[in-house]
Amino acid sequence: MPKLAIEGLKVTYGPIVGTDGVALEVDAGEIVALVGSNGAGKSSTLKAVLGMVSYAEGAIRLDGADLKGLRPSQVVRRGVGYSPEGRRVFPQLSVHDNLKVGAIARPAAELPARLARIYDYFPRLKERAAQRAGSLSGGEQQMLAIGRALMSKPTVLMLDEPSLGLAPVIVERIGEILTEIQASEGLAVLLAEQNAGWALSLARRAVILELGKVSQTGHAARLLDDPAVRTAYLGI
């Protein structure tokens, strides 16, 4: 049984179709890339999983249990972590307090150990624990957004455009950290990205969206070598 399964997902915003029949699965211990250009339906898919948008058709299951109708807080408590597009840190709060917000659904006794784990993954955040989040660099804010999502001890981690606006060297480092986190915690990771080359290099499997529909799916390495994918998304 997949950790996360999405079947025939249709999200609409009035007359605008966000996703149309999207289907994918993510197993524990793997990264699945959800690749597409801006407006392809990546964010709509992730937000539907989290309960941030409703969907007209389809099903979303976590460990076989239907998530339809649950509030985002309930979905988080069931094991889904989410790092949104644009990072969305709380700029006036310290790094430490931003991370504490991510653990609001966890028992207080778990907080010290979880904070220590996140600081192990992101030593730079530990160095800046007392600093306001709004004063961090873009790369540091992205690390904070991922760390905050991990504070809830998720079994599924969803990342929306984590490379957006970052320098290539920072993107590479975040990729290394994501691989480390996924391997050490056995997470199912759903990585939504426009940066196809980077996402496909990290993932085991991939789903490519075009105008809300799945256009291709398969092993990430195969898709990375596909001439059509390389032309459309890598400019090669």
C-alpha positions as CSV (number, residue, x, y, z in Angstrom):
1,M,0.0,0.0,0.0
2,P,1.4,3.4,-0.9
3,K,1.9,5.9,1.8
4,L,0.1,8.6,-0.2
5,A,-2.3,7.9,-3.1
6,I,-4.0,10.5,-5.3
7,E,-6.7,9.2,-7.7
8,G,-8.5,11.1,-10.4
9,L,-8.1,14.5,-8.6
10,K,-10.0,17.4,-10.1
11,V,-9.7,20.8,-8.5
12,T,-11.6,23.8,-9.9
13,Y,-11.7,27.4,-9.0
14,G,-15.0,28.5,-10.5
15,P,-14.6,28.0,-14.2
16,I,-10.8,27.5,-14.0
17,V,-9.6,24.0,-13.8
18,G,-6.6,23.6,-11.5
19,T,-6.1,19.8,-11.9
20,D,-8.0,17.4,-14.1
21,G,-7.7,13.7,-13.2
22,V,-4.3,13.8,-11.5
23,A,-3.2,10.5,-10.2
24,L,0.0,9.5,-8.4
25,E,1.4,7.4,-5.6
26,V,4.3,8.0,-3.1
27,D,5.8,5.1,-1.2
28,A,7.6,5.4,2.1
29,G,11.3,6.0,1.6
30,E,11.1,7.6,-1.8
31,I,11.0,11.0,-3.5
32,V,8.5,11.5,-6.2
33,A,8.9,14.7,-8.3
34,L,5.8,16.5,-9.5
35,V,7.1,18.6,-12.4
36,G,5.4,21.2,-14.5
37,S,5.5,24.8,-15.5
38,N,3.8,27.6,-13.6
39,G,0.0,27.0,-13.6
40,A,0.3,23.2,-14.4
41,G,-1.5,22.2,-11.2
42,K,1.4,21.3,-8.9
43,S,0.3,23.7,-6.0
44,S,-3.3,22.7,-6.4
45,T,-2.4,19.1,-6.0
46,L,-0.5,19.7,-2.8
47,K,-3.1,22.0,-1.3
48,A,-5.8,19.5,-2.0
49,V,-3.9,16.9,-0.1
50,L,-3.5,19.2,2.9
51,G,-7.2,20.2,2.8
52,M,-6.5,23.8,1.8
53,V,-8.7,23.5,-1.3
54,S,-11.7,21.3,-2.0
55,Y,-11.9,19.0,-5.0
56,A,-14.8,18.1,-7.2
57,E,-13.7,14.6,-8.1
58,G,-11.2,12.0,-7.0
59,A,-9.8,10.6,-3.8
60,I,-6.7,11.3,-1.6
61,R,-5.6,8.5,0.8
62,L,-2.9,8.4,3.4
63,D,-2.1,4.9,4.5
64,G,-5.4,3.9,2.8
65,A,-7.5,6.3,4.8
66,D,-9.5,8.9,2.9
67,L,-8.5,12.5,3.7
68,K,-11.5,14.2,2.1
69,G,-13.2,16.7,4.3
70,L,-10.4,17.0,6.8
71,R,-9.1,20.4,7.9
72,P,-5.4,21.1,7.3
73,S,-4.7,20.8,11.1
74,Q,-6.2,17.3,11.0
75,V,-4.2,16.3,7.9
76,V,-1.0,17.5,9.7
77,R,-1.8,15.5,12.8
78,R,-2.2,12.4,10.6
79,G,1.3,12.8,9.3
80,V,1.6,15.2,6.4
81,G,4.2,18.0,6.5
82,Y,4.0,20.9,4.1
83,S,6.6,23.5,3.0
84,P,4.7,26.1,0.9
85,E,5.8,28.0,-2.2
86,G,7.5,31.2,-1.2
87,R,8.5,29.7,2.2
88,R,6.0,31.8,4.2
89,V,8.0,32.0,7.4
90,F,6.8,34.2,10.2
91,P,9.2,37.1,9.7
92,Q,8.8,38.7,13.1
93,L,9.4,35.5,15.0
94,S,12.8,34.0,15.8
95,V,14.1,31.0,14.0
96,H,13.5,29.0,17.2
97,D,9.9,30.2,17.5
98,N,9.2,29.5,13.9
99,L,10.3,25.9,14.4
100,K,8.2,25.6,17.6
101,V,5.1,26.6,15.6
102,G,5.7,23.6,13.4
103,A,5.5,21.3,16.4
104,I,2.2,22.7,17.8
105,A,0.4,19.4,17.1
106,R,3.1,17.3,18.9
107,P,3.4,16.6,22.7
108,A,5.5,19.3,24.4
109,A,7.8,16.6,25.7
110,E,9.0,15.9,22.2
111,L,10.0,19.4,21.4
112,P,13.7,19.4,22.7
113,A,14.6,16.2,20.8
114,R,12.9,17.4,17.6
115,L,14.6,20.8,17.7
116,A,17.9,19.1,18.2
117,R,17.2,16.8,15.2
118,I,16.3,19.8,12.9
119,Y,19.4,21.7,14.1
120,D,21.5,18.7,13.1
121,Y,20.0,18.8,9.6
122,F,20.4,22.6,9.4
123,P,23.4,23.8,11.5
124,R,22.9,27.3,10.0
125,L,19.5,27.5,11.7
126,K,21.0,26.6,15.0
127,E,23.6,29.4,14.6
128,R,20.7,31.8,13.9
129,A,18.1,30.4,16.4
130,A,17.6,33.8,18.1
131,Q,17.5,35.8,14.9
132,R,14.3,37.1,13.3
133,A,13.3,34.9,10.4
134,G,12.6,37.9,8.2
135,S,16.3,38.8,8.4
136,L,17.5,35.5,7.0
137,S,18.7,35.0,3.4
138,G,16.4,33.3,1.0
139,G,18.2,30.0,1.3
140,E,18.1,30.1,5.1
141,Q,14.4,30.9,5.0
142,Q,13.9,27.8,2.8
143,M,15.8,25.7,5.2
144,L,13.6,27.1,8.0
145,A,10.4,26.3,6.0
146,I,11.5,22.7,5.5
147,G,12.6,22.4,9.1
148,R,9.3,23.8,10.3
149,A,7.4,21.2,8.2
150,L,9.6,18.5,9.7
151,M,8.9,19.5,13.3
152,S,5.5,17.7,13.2
153,K,7.3,14.4,12.6
154,P,5.5,13.7,9.3
155,T,5.5,10.5,7.4
156,V,4.8,12.4,4.2
157,L,6.7,15.6,3.4
158,M,5.3,17.9,0.6
159,L,7.6,20.6,-0.8
160,D,6.2,23.3,-3.1
161,E,9.0,24.9,-5.3
162,P,11.8,24.8,-2.7
163,S,14.4,25.9,-5.3
164,L,12.4,29.0,-6.3
165,G,14.6,32.2,-6.4
166,L,17.7,30.5,-4.9
167,A,21.2,30.5,-6.2
168,P,22.3,27.2,-7.8
169,V,24.8,26.4,-5.0
170,I,22.1,26.8,-2.4
171,V,19.7,24.7,-4.4
172,E,22.3,22.0,-4.6
173,R,22.9,22.1,-0.9
174,I,19.1,21.9,-0.1
175,G,19.0,18.8,-2.4
176,E,21.7,17.1,-0.4
177,I,19.9,17.9,2.8
178,L,16.6,16.6,1.4
179,T,18.2,13.3,0.4
180,E,19.7,13.0,3.8
181,I,16.4,13.7,5.6
182,Q,14.4,11.3,3.3
183,A,16.9,8.5,3.9
184,S,17.3,8.9,7.6
185,E,13.6,9.3,8.4
186,G,12.1,7.0,5.7
187,L,9.8,9.7,4.5
188,A,7.6,9.7,1.5
189,V,8.5,13.0,-0.2
190,L,6.4,14.7,-2.9
191,L,8.5,17.4,-4.5
192,A,6.6,19.9,-6.7
193,E,9.1,21.8,-8.9
194,Q,9.5,23.9,-12.1
195,N,13.2,23.1,-11.8
196,A,12.8,19.8,-13.7
197,G,16.5,18.9,-13.9
198,W,17.1,19.3,-10.2
199,A,13.9,17.6,-9.2
200,L,14.3,14.6,-11.5
201,S,17.9,14.2,-10.3
202,L,16.7,13.8,-6.7
203,A,13.6,11.7,-7.3
204,R,13.1,8.0,-8.0
205,R,9.9,8.5,-9.9
206,A,8.2,11.5,-11.4
207,V,4.9,12.8,-12.7
208,I,4.8,15.6,-15.3
209,L,1.8,17.9,-15.4
210,E,0.6,20.0,-18.3
211,L,-2.4,22.2,-17.9
212,G,-3.6,20.3,-14.9
213,K,-3.3,16.8,-16.5
214,V,-0.7,14.1,-16.2
215,S,1.3,14.1,-19.4
216,Q,4.0,11.6,-18.5
217,T,4.9,9.4,-15.5
218,G,7.7,7.0,-14.8
219,H,11.2,6.6,-13.4
220,A,12.8,10.0,-13.0
221,A,16.1,8.9,-14.6
222,R,14.2,7.8,-17.8
223,L,12.3,11.1,-17.9
224,L,15.4,13.1,-17.4
225,D,16.8,11.4,-20.6
226,D,13.6,11.8,-22.6
227,P,14.2,14.2,-25.5
228,A,10.7,15.7,-25.2
229,V,11.2,16.4,-21.5
230,R,14.7,17.8,-22.0
231,T,13.4,20.2,-24.7
232,A,10.3,21.3,-22.8
233,Y,11.8,21.7,-19.3
234,L,15.6,21.8,-19.6
235,G,15.9,23.9,-22.8
236,I,18.2,21.2,-24.4
